[in-house]
Amino acid sequence: MNPRALRLAGPALLAVVAAAALVWGLAYGGGAAPLVLGDPGPVVRWGLPAATLAVNLTAAGILGSLVLALFALRAGERPFDAALDIASVSAALFTVASAVTGYFTFVNSFNAAPSPDAVFGQQLGRFLVETELGRTWLITTIAGALLTVLTFAVRSWTPTLLVALLAVATLVPMGTQGHSGEEANHDAAVVALVLHILAAAVWLGGLVLLVVVRPLLDRDRMADVLLRYSSIAFAAFVVVAVSGTVRASIGLGGWAALWSPYGVLVLVKVVALLAMGALGAWYRVRLIRRTREDGASRRFWALVTVELAFMGIASGAAAALARTPTPGSTTPPALGSPAQILTGSPLPPELTLERWFTAWDVDLLWLFAVAFGLFFYLAGVWRLRQRGDTWPVHRTLLWTLGMLLLFWVTSGPINAYQDYLFSQHMLGHMLLTMAIPLLLVSGAPVTLAARAIRKREDGTRGGREWILWAVHSPVAKVLTNPYVAAALFIGSLWAFYYTDLFRWSLYDHLGHEWMVAHFLITGYLFVLSLVGVDPVPYRLPYPMRLLVLIAVMAMHAFFGIAIMMQSGLFVAEWFGSMGRTWGPSPLQDQYTGGGVAWSIGEIPTLILAIVVAIQWSRSDDRMQRRRDRHIDRVGDAELDEYNAKLAALAARDAREQERARS
């Protein structure tokens, strides 16, 4: 197909197939069937999923275009500007679709009869301001309008990166809507859906952008862009497949429901996903490197057209799935225990020695972080060895141990019990902010990336360029300053537990994920500023490093003692209302948590002090060896000058004695 014709036909095909799949999915699954009570009418029943589909497709146009522009195109050139134009148009449509979705959601949820009078407007205003569902769509709409302006205004690297981060933040609240906020395993369902939305948006939006910018690039440049997109698409495929499997298993509840209307729609998505994966593998292995040839190029773009059609099927089925009743959703929910009401999950059994090895509550976000962290690190080591370079084995072992410990903390018994036992929460905190960063920093990931990732020569930015930009950015210079890093490290303890941030992390799973990331990053920055191998703008002299560590250890110990002396509970309506019949009382458990912060939390700090002392000693040894080598080469000028001065003094004394005798 002619490139300019495909530029219009590709997005149109995607939209038409998605709409057809949506209509079929709603008709088959009953997502648009009239309700017995409180039916909002056919306009809302069909209009709400249609608006949701528009939100999903335009969200892909925003995020996918920005990500591909940042990693495959060159700022200041027409294809980069075209990507931002596509993102701007998509953001404008996203804003309208979000507003319509919010309006239909209000009518559907409250069975409000639309009217031009003030009462309806007041009801809509209260919905948008006072309810969580309404605030979500209001914030999403406002963020969409902001993205429309920003994507139109920016045209350089750093602003585009910031806009892309805003786009990610805009899409995150969408994952809390639909079935995810209503089901058991609420936290797992929300994380799976958020990851699913983001990865699908990057994958789909990037593919649409390829079709749009194809006429603007010659064949050689297009081949390079396709190779880079295929790497992004492969990672997105993995995330979409795993998160979709987790999300579907929660919605289905078991194999028996696989042939229900909800299960059949899931199977349609699975078939479309597998087809897209097969097409992606085919053109990555066989066609991309041959797109410089006429015949191979035509076959490749024909496959892209087919993939767009399958993406339309998956998108339409996903929008219909969000409106289709899940198996068992018609059964009235049983009255939950206090723990289940608070956490969304039943109270686990008592934490025994066996449960330390068998209790798991996998956090999908950190599972992906660990998996990708290990994969890219080991791939970097393998690449170095393939070209004959070496990499210290102990650094690889330390990085691997750090990643495995991160997975155990975020998905093992600590994660399974931290909502019920303050002591477990504090143990996880200490490991996240002190033990894990010590292992990860010792792995020197930035140094490995700088050596292993190929440098781009065409003016675009890949992983190496973005990592080095981040390391040398003004923000990094501030955050890696030893005094700033130490202040963030110790100040976070007090600010988190003695404000409502702790409460937010318990009641909102997004707050929990922020907590994990925050403590991991602040701990990493603190350790990096003291003993890291990776480059930082400024390091303290070794005596000052030890003084900073001593001060941090003292303040850390005082923090633990303050918790142990606390007479009331942190977030008493949470830890005091779990209804536990096993283990220590909430106040005793909180006392234990303070002891963990005071005692166990000091162990990594002590290890850090020993590492600083060893580095100091080795630094002195290296300095002395350099001095000795310099003396061997050119001699010791200072010593020669000193000896000459002594000789001159001795000669003068001899002359004076000779004169005195004469």
Secondary structure, DSSP 4 states (H G I P E B T S, - for coil): --HHHHHHHHHHHHHHHHHHHHHHHHHHHTTTPPPSSS---HHHHHHHHHHHHHHHHHHHHHHHHHHHHHHHS-TTSHHHHHHHHHHHHHHHHHHHHHHHHHHHHHHHHH-----SSHHHHHHHHHHHHHSHHHHHHHHHHHHHHHHHHHHHH--SHHHHHHHHHHHHHHHGGGGGSGGGGTSSSHHHHHHHHHHHHHHHHHHHHHHHHHHHHGGGS-HHHHHHHHHHHHHHHHHHHHHHHHHHHHHHHHHH-SGGGGGSHHHHHHHHHHHHHHHHHHHHHHIIIIIGGGTTSHHHHHHHHHHHHHHHHHHHHHHHHHHHHHHSPPTTTTSPPPPPPHHHHHHSSPPPPP--TTHHHH-----HHHHHHHHHHHHHHHHHHHHHHHTT----HHHHHHHHHHHHHHHHHHHSHHHHHTTT-HHHHHHHHHIIIIIHHHHHHHT-HHHHHHHHSPPP-SS---HHHHHHHHHTSHHHHHHTSHHHHHHHHHHHHHHHHTSTHHHHHHH-HHHHHHHHHHHHHHHHHHHHHHH--S--S----HHHHHHHHHHHHHHHHHHHHHHHT-SS-TTHHHHTTS---SSS-HHHHHHHHHHIIIIITHHHHHHHHHHHHHHHHHHHHHHHHHHHHHHHHH--HHHHHHHHHHHHHHHHHHHHHHHHH-
